[in-house]
Amino acid sequence: MRKITLFLLMVLVSHTLFAQFKMIAESPLIDEPEKGFTKILLLKNGYTAYFHFSKKDGFDVKLYDEKHQLKVEKHHVPSYNKLKSASIEGLFEINGNIVLMVSEWDDKTPVLYRFVIDGKTAGILSTESIAQLDRLNYPKRAALKFDVPIPGFWVKKDPGSDHYALAMMHSFESDRNKRIEVIYYGPDHKEIGHAFYTSPEGKYKYMNYIDMAVIGRQTVCILAYGYNTKASGGEEEELVIANLDAGAKEVRVKKLDFTHNVSITGAIVRYNPGTKKLNLLASALKDRKSNTVVSYLVFLDPFTGVLDAQHEIYPAQAVTKSFEVFGSKDPFKGTPQNFHIQPDGSFAVMYEEAEIYMSFEKGKTDNGGLNRLAIGFFDVMGKEIRSYLVPKRQYMYHTPMYPFYQLDRETRGQEMHWENQYKSFTYLSGPKKSYVLMNDIERNREAIKKGKLVMIQGVHECDAYYFPLNGEEVMPDRAYFFGHPENKKIHNMSMFTISSYNHELNLLATLKMEDIADKKNVRIVWLNPE
């Protein structure tokens, strides 16, 4: 009798926790994406777009209407036929349609294509090549192993409007003032600004693009890293911010002197509508002789580049909790990977431990680890309100680890690679609560109590969990995202890394794998977070 009572209590608790994500609808089964790139977009008209992009076979688009019923499904083979080394550079909504940016190497020349896809019919409205970089012959490719920045394209859309921008890295341009090119687009996809990012006073031989923020039709703020080497006039380095205004043909450059001769390992810049300021979050080595990474938060005027304030910022409560659980021999070493701005101007920063493991397989990139996670909540001045610790340990196959990797994933979608798409984490800010969403193994529930973690390599025993970030408990309890499984042989995962959340509709769309023993049991699900 007692066992039955305990079982009923577990079911009741599980149901109560799962109620924090109310299931609205689910699609019929679809093929599990195992290669290429995948992303879900919730459109403003209530439609849901599901993209699966293959390098060899073009891309598939499924459109679901506001009632979450499949309206249209189309397969597109681009006019340039099969791709050899294609990459998604951007996927976002503009004027009710979907913009897909794809880069490809055409005879060793990087080219960027823009597709405009109808948001109601999934048909292609236009296709055009909008940019290209220098042809990369063998000597140039060999130079990339040294100090030369990697050439590439970066696309960023303004979250509050239909304006967007494109940055290009011309790594082998002899004129140091023409290495970073920026194009500013309006909602009609026409240029409203076009300029090169100049090296301040011609001081730096190398200018490396970092990130940018688009502010409506007003300006684009572009963050770059200027540096020299011993061979190019000294080892000076610092972050530089520049503005490209609508209608302008030149950028306005401002040096951020606080970073002078500080070795920056990564940075991200976002416009904060609540404060009308730029939030710049950077990670840097504490000094040239140390491997210790510190985090800087900087507030800037987005139009003048004037620095208002700067802080070292870290989730103190989460770090203390990690020390209590895992001890002094395993200190928390997380660095910032992303941050989310709230409507009132406060914000949350996601810190994650990332490390590189050597790989001895010929022709393979290094393996990596994504480990413990901390979420820090800060007020508009950068003071810690509270922070949370979410223990995890994940092995990433053949994936180079780099700072702020989530920045690329947000813009480009998720690459399907060695089941890595089921790892990492997703942060969700709901109407009442915030959450960490991720897949993990049930054994870690007990292992954490002993200060240990089971490393996730294969995902066949994983389930989807959510961790509510509210209350006083610094290390929140986990709960099954899809409810408690019927038995230990059933596992329900989610591909949280491709999910989309519409704050106005309070609607989350993600991909659910219901029985990972059968690789075809995948469906889109729609939920309302609490």
Helices and strands as residue ranges (DSSP letters): H 2-18, E 21-26, E 37-42, E 48-54, E 58-64, E 70-76, E 87-94, E 97-106, E 109-117, E 124-132, H 138-143, E 152-157, E 164-169, G 176-178, E 180-185, E 191-197, G 200-202, E 206-215, E 219-227, G 230-232, E 237-245, E 252-255, G 257-259, E 264-272, E 277-285, E 293-300, E 307-312, H 316-326, E 335-341, E 347-357, E 367-378, E 384-390, E 394-396, H 405-412, E 414-415, G 420-422, E 426-429, E 434-441, H 443-447, G 448-450, E 462-469, E 479-480, E 493-494, G 496-498, E 500-502, E 507-513, E 522-529
